[in-house]
Amino acid sequence: MNWEVFITCAVTGAGDTVDKHPAMPVAPKDIAAAAIEAAKAGAAVAHIHVRDPQTGKASRDPKLFREVVDRVRSADVDVIINLTAGMGGDVVFGQGEAPLPLDPVGTDMVGPLERLAHVEELLPEICTLDCGTMNFAVGDYVMTNTPSMLRAMAKRVQELGVRPELEVFDTGHLSFAKQLVREGLIDDPVMIQLCMGIPYGAPDDPTTLLALVNQMPKGAIFSAFSIGRRQLPYVAMAALAGGNVRVGLEDNLHLEKGTFATNGELVARAVTILQAMNVRVLGPDAVREKLKLVKRG
């Protein structure tokens, strides 16, 4: 059981959700406003993707990240910025005989350091590092993160003094995360995000969650979340398993059946759940101390 929990809010994500929610944050000013709203509701960490304002599709344009980060840093609320570094590792296959053709619209593969261009420019306190390759959800999208790519990214993030959040979607990803630790590419404290219930990764049943928790590197600090209707029950599940919490519109669009959520409402509901369990919700400064973060901006 974790009696002192911090909340991360993933405010928009990269998924095809713009047409599924009437107020999904798309423009930089709206993504920044969502992060600020989440912070005021009790989130210590804002996990940030950006989207093309014209199309709503996921983007890795450093200018868009710059606008969001500048707006958040200049706001009258404190929140830890956690930027995604997952973009640029996307392979989408078309239909046809082997070898399968690549879909030129969905595929976006660049070198490991280019994937970190916005991190190097903006120096957030945290950035993500997806620790493996997997068939991701429906369709023929493959989230692609090779060992050499991940080693290069981990080394550069370490040089920048940014804390990597190691994204673990399945058991093999945790094995590779531990390998990065053994190789000295991840500094203490090791920060891990268990991403549960995403097809076709680790299912979000309690047995699988605890199996991953029991394989954590010694001293690791972890969070866990699930998606859709299981996001809010997982607030309690994560704390009971000894971890921290993630909510937000990246992973779940509804506060309850038939009611669209805002990021602030999801964070507020998470606070209510945790406080009902007699859990203390940590603020940004306590999380900085816990994770040994370097505050910038």
Secondary structure, 3 states (H helix, E strand, C coil): CCCEECEEEECCCCCCCHHHCCCCCCCHHHHHHHHHHHHHHCCCEEEECEECCCCCCEECCHHHHHHHHHHHHCCCCCCEEEECCCCCEEEEECCCCCCCCECCCCCEECCCCHHHHHHHHHCCCEEEEECCCEECCCCCEEECCCHHHHHHHHHHHHHHCCEEEEEECCHHHHHHHHHHHHCCCCCCCCEEEEECCCCCCCCCCHHHHHHHHCCCCCCCEEEEECCHHHCCHHHHHHHHCCCEEEECCCCCCEEECCEECCHHHHHHHHHHHHHHCCCEECCHHHHHHHHCCCCCC
